[in-house]
Amino acid sequence: MRPGVVAALVSPSACVLALAPAPGPAPLPARMADTGGGTQLITAEAPRADATSGTLTWWDRRDGQWVRAGSAPARFGSKGLVEGTERTQGTNTTPAGLYGLPFGFGVKTAPAGTRMAYRVVKDGSWWCEDGASSSYNRWVDPLPADCRAAESEHLITYGTQYAYGLVTAFNYDRPVRGRGAGIFLHVNGQGATAGCVSVPEDAMRALLTWADPARGPHIAIGTTDGATALTRY
């Protein structure tokens, strides 16, 4: 057989091999050092530490693989992100790290299908952010005598942002005075947050119906790279 004929026969398969796509990167949770041990995870990722916007994605672990369940644009603190263990209260920074999700809450009633524990905000509902109070970084209803209103959030006054929310366990289990309080995942306001993560209301509703406490959901907050990179958590 002539050389030209041989070349014509083998060239199509050679082209197929050359054009085969390279494997894509592993899903973000698969590249993280820790995802909290459950089978549900929310990642809130900003492109860099001084960014005030990024992407929030929620993931399910199925048959040993992380699968994207949904995503939405996210907003962060007006001063960007900082390592949670180094954060100072009142700096308008979002604390990077991996946190549990103790419960949901909202001025509106829980969306149908919500499985997380959910507290409806009432007129007497506050989040105590007074570092001198025994109720520091806790939901209180009503406001206790040792928690100053001027140092706390009257939740019902934020009807838009707190229409729906999830509490993050930042500085929650053993609160360090002055590190920060009241860091939530909640509905967007007018712009960047004071340290929380926010998303559109429809995304917040979807998250509340997706999250299953039996599956150990956590939230990981961080950046694409650098000292607060999500892959470090």
N, C-alpha and C positions, 0 to 999 in steps of 0.2 A: 504493500500500500504506500502511496506517495506521502511524503512528510506533510504536505499541505492538507491532505485529507485527514490525517491523524489529528492535526491541530484543530481542524474544524469540528471534529467529534468531541474533543475534550474541553474546548474552550467554554461551552455553556455552563458545565458544572463548575469550572474554575471561577467563572463570574459569580455564580451563586454563593460559593464559599467566600469570596472576597467581599460580597455585599452583606453578609450575615451580620446583623446588629450585635454590638458588644453588650454583655449583660449590664443592666442598669445598677445604680447604687442600691444597697440594701435600704429598706425603710428606716426612717430616722430612729424609731424606738429600738431597732435591732442594732444600731450603732451606739446606743447609750450604755453607760456603765451600770445604771440602775434604773428600773422603771417602776419600782414600788412593790413588785412581787405579785401584782394582780394581772387580770387579763383585759383591763381597760386603761387607757392612758390618754391624757390631753397634753399636747405640746403647744406652747406659746413661744414662737421663735421670732426674734427681731434680727435684722441683718447685722447690727453692730450695737455696742453698748450705749451709744448716744441717740439711738433711734427711738421714735415715739410711735411707730407703727410696724406691723409685721403680719404674721399669719398664725392663726390658731387652728390646729387639726386634732380631731379625736380619732382614736385607733382602737380596734379590737384585736385580740390575739386569738387566732383560730387555727387549730391543728398545728400549733407550734410556730405559726407565722403571724406577723403584725400586718393587719389590713386596715387601710384608711376607711373610716366610716363617714367622715364629713370634714369640712373646713370652712373657715370664714376669715375675712380681714380682721385684724386685732389692733387695739391701741394699748399703749403702755404709758408709764409716767412721763410727765412733761420734761423731766430731767433724765430720761432714759432708764437704763437698767444697771443694777449693781449687785454684787454677790450678797446673798441674803444674810450671811453671817457678819457682814461688814456694814450693813445698812444702818442709818440713823433716822429716827422718826422725824417727820416734817420736811424731808428733803425732796419729796415728789419723785422719788425713784421707785421703780418696780423691783422687788427682790428676786433675783435669780436663784433657782434651786428646785428641788423636788419636794412636793407637799401633798399631804392627804387632803381629802374633801369632806369635812365633818358633816355638813348639812347644807341644804338649799334654803332659800328664803325669798320673800318678795312682797311688794305692796299688792300685787295681784295674786290670786289663788294659784296653786300649782297646776301646771298644764296636765291634762288628762294623760294618764300613763306614767306619771312621775313615781319613781320607786325610792328615791332618796328621802330621808327625813326632811320635812319642809315646814318652815315657820312663816306664818303670815304676819307681815309687819302691821302693827297697830299704833295708835297714837302714843302709847307709852313705851314703844320699843326703841332702844338705844344700843349703840356699840360703844362701850366704855374705852376711851383712849387716854385716860388720865393715868400717867405712870405711877402716881402715888396711891391709886385705888387698889383694893384687894380684888376688884373685878376687871383689872386691866386686860385688855384684848379679849373681852367677852361680851356676848349679847346679854343685855339686862332689860328687864321689863317689870317694874318701872326703874328709873334711874336711882341707884342707891345714894345714900347721903354722902358717902366718901368719894363719889365720882363726880367731878365738876362738869356741868353741861358744856361749858366753854371749851373743854378739852375732849369732847366726845361728839359722836354723830347721832343726831336725831333722825333715824332711818326714814321715817315717813316723809320727811321734807325733800327727799330725793326720789320723787315718784317716777321719773323717767329712768334714771340709772338703776334704781333698785326695784324696778317692776319685777325683775327676776334676777336671782343671783345664786352663786355657790360660794360658800366660805372656803378660803384656802387655809391650811394649817400652818401658815407662816407665823413663827414666834407664838405658837398657840399652846402646845403641850406644856412647856416650861417657859413661860414668857420672860424675856429679858427686858427690863425697864429701859425705855428709850430706844429700843431697836425698831419698834413700829407695831401698829395695830390696825385692824380693819382692812386687811388686804383681801379683796374679793375678786371673783370673776363675775362681771355684771354687764348690763346693757349699756351701750354707748351713750355718752352725753354729747356736749357740743364739740369736744376735741380730746386732746390727751388727758390722761387721768392724773390723780394725785398719788399714784403708786399702784393702783389696781390694774387688772387686765380687763378690757371691755370689748364687746362684740355686738353686732346688730341684734335686735330683739328676736328675730326669727331664729337666729343661731342659738341664742340663749334658751329659747323654748325647746329646740331640738336637743340640746345638751341635757336638759333636765329630764326629758323622756328617754334619752339614751343611757344615762348613767345608772348603773346597777350596783348598789352597795355590796351585794354578794360577790361581785367580781373585783372588788378592791380598786376602784378608780383612783388615780392620782393625777396631779397636774405638774408638768415640768416646764419651768419658765427659763429662758435663756436666749443666747445669741447663736448665730451661725458659726462663729469662731471666736477665738480670744479667751480671756480668763473666765468669761461667763458662758462659754459654749455649751449647748445642750448635751453634746456627746461626753462632757465631763461628769454628768450626773447619772 
